[in-house]
Structures are given as C-alpha cells and as structure tokens.
Amino acid sequence: MAKPSGLQIRNIIAAVLMAAAFVFNLVTGGPWWVTAIVGVAALLSSFSAYLNRPSARG
C-alpha cells in the first residue's frame, strides 16, 4: 500500500473536522444552512482525498 500524500492527509483531516462540526451543529440545533454547507464541504473533502490517492495517478 502506498504512502498517502500530504494533500490527501490534509483532506482527510479537514473531512474529519467538518464531520465533527456537522454533528455538533445538528446536536446543538444550529441553522440548517450552516449544517448543509458543512456537510457538503465534508463530502467534497472526502471525495478530494479519494481522488488524490497515490494509486489514482496511474
């Protein structure tokens, strides 16, 4: 298994932090639009980490 790149690690950390913020916002009853933005950002960061995996580079 190849070592993850720095960009991939950063995206994984960002996705985990945004997922935690998503759950926190749901639990505390924050505005729906903040929850939606954070949720979409977590999904995009996760997808970016997947696309930047070493085996995807050919």
DAMOWO-V269883 format. One record per pair of residues at least 6 apart in sequence whose C-alpha atoms are under 6 Angstrom apart, sorted by the first residue. I is the first residue (numbers start at 1). GAP is how many residues later the second one is. Records with the same first field share a line. If there is no record, write none. Layout:
I->GAP ; GAP
//
This chain:
8->41 ; 44
11->34 ; 38
15->27 ; 30 ; 31
18->24
19->23
22->13 ; 16 ; 17
//
